[in-house]
């Protein structure tokens, strides 16, 4: 079974970016893929994939 939420480390690996850029993306209030549980940030993988598709179509 595939995970629905990616923690910071997994998000960095999935996106191929560093922790600083990952935190910047996760803290952006305009994105729809961030899930906050307590004071931890996670990326909803399904929403993240949709966001990535949209970004690819824009360029």
C-alpha positions in Angstrom: 0.0 0.0 0.0 1.3 3.4 -0.9 1.5 6.2 1.7 -0.9 9.1 1.3 1.2 11.6 3.2 4.9 12.3 2.8 7.0 13.6 5.6 9.7 16.2 5.0 12.4 13.6 4.3 10.2 11.7 1.9 9.0 14.9 0.2 12.6 16.0 -0.4 13.4 12.6 -1.9 10.3 12.5 -4.0 10.9 16.1 -5.4 14.7 15.9 -5.5 15.1 19.1 -3.5 16.7 20.1 -0.2 15.0 20.7 3.1 15.1 24.5 2.9 13.2 24.5 -0.4 10.9 21.8 0.8 9.9 23.8 3.9 9.4 26.9 1.7 7.0 24.9 -0.5 5.2 23.3 2.4 4.8 26.6 4.2 3.3 28.4 1.2 -0.4 29.0 2.0 -1.2 29.0 -1.7 -0.5 25.3 -2.3 -3.2 22.7 -1.8 -1.0 19.7 -1.0 0.2 20.7 2.5 -1.3 18.9 5.5 -0.5 20.3 8.9 -0.8 17.8 11.8 0.1 19.6 15.0 3.2 21.6 14.1 4.4 19.1 11.5 4.0 19.5 7.8 3.2 16.7 5.4 2.5 16.6 1.6 -0.6 14.9 0.4 0.9 12.8 -2.4 -2.2 12.8 -4.6 -2.6 16.5 -4.4 1.1 17.0 -4.9 1.0 14.9 -8.1 -1.9 17.0 -9.4 0.0 20.2 -8.5 3.1 19.0 -10.4 0.9 18.1 -13.4 -0.5 21.6 -13.4 3.0 23.2 -13.1 4.2 21.1 -16.1 1.3 22.3 -18.2 1.9 25.9 -17.3 5.5 25.9 -18.6 
